[in-house]
Amino acid sequence: MNKEQKLKILDTSWKLHSQVETSYLNNPAKIGDMEWLEKQRMLLADMALHLLQTAIRPGDIESDRLRDNMNAILTLADQFLPSADLKKATEKLYDSL
């Protein structure tokens, strides 16, 4: 994939990010509400877009940014896959710091 293609995907990702983030911010759900998981799904999508941006941005991948992206995704996904114990996996992300 060339630089121009990457930049086009990044541009599209920011447009999608804006839509997802607006949906998240407009959802008034609080922990325990029926809509809470829907709000968390939007936050997970938001974090996935940040991971896409980190991965496809021209140049070297910034390891700190990648680590933070993965931490957010694993933490949020943990509530959807409780038996996978994804939150525990986040501890290893910061072991080497």
C-alpha positions as CSV (number, residue, x, y, z in Angstrom):
1,M,0.0,0.0,0.0
2,N,1.5,3.3,-0.9
3,K,1.5,6.5,1.1
4,E,-1.4,8.1,-0.8
5,Q,-3.6,5.1,-0.2
6,K,-2.7,5.1,3.5
7,L,-3.5,8.8,3.8
8,K,-6.9,8.3,2.1
9,I,-7.7,5.5,4.6
10,L,-6.7,7.8,7.5
11,D,-8.9,10.6,6.1
12,T,-11.9,8.2,6.0
13,S,-11.1,6.8,9.4
14,W,-11.3,10.4,10.9
15,K,-14.7,10.9,9.3
16,L,-15.9,7.5,10.8
17,H,-14.3,8.4,14.1
18,S,-16.3,11.6,14.2
19,Q,-19.6,9.7,13.6
20,V,-18.8,7.1,16.2
21,E,-17.6,9.5,18.8
22,T,-20.8,11.7,18.3
23,S,-22.9,8.6,18.8
24,Y,-21.0,7.7,22.0
25,L,-21.2,11.2,23.4
26,N,-24.9,11.5,22.6
27,N,-25.7,8.3,24.5
28,P,-26.6,9.4,28.1
29,A,-26.4,5.8,29.4
30,K,-24.7,5.2,32.8
31,I,-23.3,2.0,34.2
32,G,-26.2,-0.4,34.8
33,D,-28.5,1.2,32.3
34,M,-30.0,-1.0,29.5
35,E,-28.1,1.1,27.0
36,W,-24.8,0.9,28.7
37,L,-23.5,-1.9,26.6
38,E,-24.5,-0.1,23.4
39,K,-22.5,2.9,24.6
40,Q,-19.6,0.6,25.3
41,R,-19.8,-0.9,21.8
42,M,-19.5,2.6,20.4
43,L,-16.4,3.3,22.6
44,L,-14.9,0.0,21.4
45,A,-15.5,1.0,17.8
46,D,-13.8,4.4,18.6
47,M,-10.8,2.6,20.0
48,A,-10.6,0.3,17.0
49,L,-10.5,3.3,14.8
50,H,-7.6,4.7,16.8
51,L,-5.8,1.4,16.4
52,L,-6.4,1.6,12.7
53,Q,-4.9,5.1,12.6
54,T,-1.9,4.0,14.7
55,A,-1.3,1.0,12.4
56,I,-1.6,2.7,9.1
57,R,0.0,6.1,9.8
58,P,3.0,6.5,7.6
59,G,6.3,6.0,9.3
60,D,7.2,3.7,12.2
61,I,4.5,2.5,14.6
62,E,4.7,4.4,17.8
63,S,4.9,1.6,20.4
64,D,3.5,3.8,23.2
65,R,0.4,4.6,21.1
66,L,0.0,1.0,20.1
67,R,0.3,-0.2,23.7
68,D,-2.4,2.3,24.8
69,N,-4.7,1.3,21.9
70,M,-4.4,-2.3,22.8
71,N,-5.0,-1.6,26.5
72,A,-8.2,0.3,25.7
73,I,-9.5,-2.4,23.3
74,L,-8.7,-5.3,25.6
75,T,-10.2,-3.5,28.6
76,L,-13.4,-2.7,26.7
77,A,-13.7,-6.1,25.0
78,D,-13.3,-7.8,28.4
79,Q,-17.0,-7.1,29.2
80,F,-18.1,-8.7,26.0
81,L,-15.9,-11.8,26.4
82,P,-15.6,-12.3,30.2
83,S,-14.3,-15.8,30.0
84,A,-11.3,-14.7,27.9
85,D,-10.0,-12.7,30.8
86,L,-8.7,-9.9,28.5
87,K,-8.3,-7.4,31.2
88,K,-5.6,-9.6,32.8
89,A,-3.8,-9.6,29.4
90,T,-3.4,-5.8,29.7
91,E,-1.0,-6.2,32.6
92,K,1.7,-7.6,30.3
93,L,1.4,-4.6,28.0
94,Y,3.2,-2.4,30.5
95,D,5.5,-5.0,32.1
96,S,8.5,-4.0,30.1
97,L,8.3,-0.3,30.9
